[in-house]
Amino acid sequence: MKLILKQDVDNLGEAGEVVQVKAGYGRNYLIPQGLAYVASKANIQMLEEEQAKNRERKRRDFLEARRRASQLEGLTLSFTERAGDDGKLFGSVTVADIVERANAGDLDFELDKKAVQLEEPIKALGSFDVAVRLHADVTVEVTVEVEREEG
């Protein structure tokens, strides 16, 4: 019996895969549990169309992420903060600060907080490279410079 899996099934296959199983296993377990449906010609054609749409959507998302990355490449964000004599900030530069400063610039898109890969807030003076992950395959470095506030 040929079935199309709706979800990943251990030791059988991944969602969207066409698998060959024994009739009893398919009729008595996979189909009633909602894990699979019969692989008729119409269902296989629908699956192939859906997979083609997904591939096209993933390709568009990747190209859009690369376009956005090109705008962020070489970007330097400067912050002027109060700091002690030892160079430690009285506050910190957080992901929210970085996103706000980047979005205030001339980007033609809104940078999302989830894209900024900052382990912990910046609490010292200096220059820091911060990774911005725009897509699973597209990551770009943004330079964050923190300088002492005069006065």
C-alpha positions as CSV (number, residue, x, y, z in Angstrom):
1,M,0.0,0.0,0.0
2,K,1.4,3.4,-1.0
3,L,0.8,6.3,1.4
4,I,1.9,9.9,1.6
5,L,3.1,10.9,5.1
6,K,1.5,14.0,6.7
7,Q,4.1,14.0,9.5
8,D,7.5,12.5,10.2
9,V,7.2,8.9,11.3
10,D,10.1,7.2,13.0
11,N,11.8,4.5,11.0
12,L,9.5,5.2,8.1
13,G,10.0,8.6,6.5
14,E,9.5,12.3,6.6
15,A,6.4,14.5,6.0
16,G,5.5,14.7,2.3
17,E,7.3,11.4,1.4
18,V,5.6,8.6,-0.5
19,V,6.2,5.3,1.3
20,Q,5.3,1.7,0.7
21,V,3.8,-0.1,3.8
22,K,1.9,-3.2,4.5
23,A,-1.9,-2.8,4.1
24,G,-2.7,-3.5,7.7
25,Y,-0.2,-1.0,9.1
26,G,-1.5,1.7,6.8
27,R,-5.2,1.0,7.3
28,N,-5.1,0.3,11.0
29,Y,-2.5,2.7,12.2
30,L,-1.2,5.4,9.9
31,I,-4.4,6.6,8.3
32,P,-6.6,6.5,11.5
33,Q,-3.9,8.3,13.5
34,G,-3.8,11.1,10.8
35,L,-0.2,10.4,10.0
36,A,-0.7,9.5,6.3
37,Y,-3.2,9.4,3.5
38,V,-3.6,7.2,0.4
39,A,-1.2,8.0,-2.4
40,S,-3.7,8.2,-5.3
41,K,-2.7,9.9,-8.6
42,A,-4.6,13.0,-7.6
43,N,-3.0,13.2,-4.2
44,I,0.5,12.6,-5.6
45,Q,-0.1,15.4,-8.2
46,M,-1.3,17.7,-5.4
47,L,1.8,16.8,-3.3
48,E,4.1,17.5,-6.2
49,E,2.5,20.9,-6.9
50,E,2.7,21.8,-3.2
51,Q,6.4,20.8,-3.1
52,A,7.1,22.9,-6.2
53,K,5.4,25.9,-4.5
54,N,7.4,25.4,-1.4
55,R,10.7,25.2,-3.3
56,E,9.8,28.4,-5.1
57,R,8.9,30.2,-1.8
58,K,12.1,29.0,-0.2
59,R,14.1,30.3,-3.2
60,R,12.3,33.7,-3.0
61,D,12.9,33.9,0.8
62,F,16.6,33.1,0.3
63,L,17.0,35.7,-2.5
64,E,15.2,38.3,-0.4
65,A,17.5,37.5,2.6
66,R,20.6,38.0,0.4
67,R,19.2,41.3,-0.8
68,R,18.7,42.5,2.7
69,A,22.1,41.2,3.8
70,S,23.7,43.3,1.1
71,Q,22.2,46.4,2.7
72,L,23.5,45.4,6.1
73,E,27.1,44.5,5.0
74,G,29.6,47.0,6.2
75,L,27.0,48.7,8.4
76,T,28.4,50.3,11.5
77,L,26.1,51.3,14.3
78,S,27.6,53.9,16.8
79,F,26.4,54.3,20.4
80,T,27.5,57.0,22.8
81,E,27.0,55.7,26.4
82,R,28.0,56.8,29.9
83,A,30.8,54.6,31.3
84,G,33.1,54.4,34.3
85,D,36.8,54.9,34.3
86,D,37.4,51.2,33.7
87,G,35.4,51.2,30.4
88,K,32.4,49.4,31.8
89,L,29.0,51.0,30.8
90,F,26.6,52.1,33.4
91,G,23.9,50.6,31.3
92,S,24.1,48.3,28.3
93,V,23.5,48.1,24.6
94,T,20.8,45.5,24.0
95,V,19.3,43.8,20.9
96,A,16.4,46.3,21.1
97,D,18.9,49.2,20.9
98,I,20.7,47.7,17.9
99,V,17.4,47.0,16.1
100,E,16.1,50.5,16.8
101,R,19.3,52.2,15.5
102,A,19.4,50.0,12.4
103,N,15.7,50.6,11.6
104,A,16.3,54.4,12.0
105,G,18.8,54.2,9.2
106,D,18.1,54.0,5.5
107,L,17.1,50.3,5.3
108,D,14.1,49.5,3.1
109,F,13.0,46.8,5.5
110,E,12.3,46.4,9.2
111,L,15.0,44.5,11.0
112,D,13.5,41.9,13.4
113,K,14.8,41.5,17.0
114,K,14.9,37.7,16.4
115,A,17.5,38.1,13.6
116,V,20.1,39.8,15.9
117,Q,22.3,37.1,17.4
118,L,23.6,38.8,20.5
119,E,24.4,36.4,23.4
120,E,24.2,39.0,26.1
121,P,24.0,42.8,26.2
122,I,27.1,44.8,25.4
123,K,28.4,46.3,28.7
124,A,31.8,47.7,27.7
125,L,33.3,50.4,25.5
126,G,34.7,49.2,22.2
127,S,33.9,47.7,18.8
128,F,31.9,44.5,18.6
129,D,30.9,42.3,15.6
130,V,27.2,41.2,16.0
131,A,25.8,38.5,13.7
132,V,22.4,39.1,12.1
133,R,20.8,36.0,10.8
134,L,18.3,36.8,8.1
135,H,17.7,33.3,6.8
136,A,18.9,29.8,7.7
137,D,21.7,30.2,5.1
138,V,22.3,34.0,5.2
139,T,24.1,35.6,8.1
140,V,25.9,39.0,8.0
141,E,28.1,40.8,10.5
142,V,27.2,44.3,11.7
143,T,29.7,46.4,13.6
144,V,28.5,48.0,16.9
145,E,30.8,50.7,18.2
146,V,30.3,51.9,21.8
147,E,32.0,55.2,22.7
148,R,32.2,57.1,25.9
149,E,29.7,60.0,26.4
150,E,31.6,63.2,27.1
151,G,30.6,65.3,30.0
